[in-house]
């Protein structure tokens, strides 16, 4: 099993329900592709050091996941690059 941390930033112009929907949708992307979400953390809204896509802040989220292969990670990466709701994301492999 491989462990990963995925941090992503959701667009601040969305309503609270829309933000929860985006997070739930991407959590479902991971679980349907064989990953197990160990923990989900909402880190709150934070100001950026510089503007990203004409935005000055965003809502930060952190997933800690466990996966047998890269299928779920690759699908999350692909969909988050396409999505207008995710400003940035970072996937980190955790070595234990």
ZIGITA-V140435 format. One record per pair of residues at least 24 apart in sequence whose ideal C-beta (glycine too) atoms are under 6 Angstrom apart, sorted by the first residue. I is the first residue (numbers start at 1). GAP is how many residues later the second one is. D is the distance in Angstrom with one decimal. If there is no record, write none. Layout:
i = <I,I>
gap = <GAP,GAP>
d = <D,D>
//
This chain:
i = <1,2,3,3,4,4,5,5,6,6,7,7,8,8,8,9,9,9,9,10,10,11,11,12,12,19,22,23,29,29,29,30,30,30,33,33,33,34,34,35,35,35,36,37,37,38,38,39,52,53,58>
gap = <65,65,63,91,61,89,59,87,57,85,55,83,53,78,81,49,51,78,79,49,75,74,76,45,46,40,63,38,46,47,50,35,42,46,38,39,42,37,38,30,32,37,30,26,28,26,28,25,35,34,29>
d = <5.2,5.6,5.5,4.1,5.1,5.6,5.6,4.7,4.4,5.1,5.1,4.9,5.6,5.3,3.9,3.8,5.6,4.4,4.8,4.5,5.9,5.3,5.8,5.1,5.3,5.8,4.7,5.7,5.8,5.6,5.9,5.8,4.8,5.8,5.0,3.7,5.0,5.9,5.5,4.8,4.0,3.6,4.7,5.8,5.3,4.5,5.8,4.3,5.4,5.9,5.0>
//
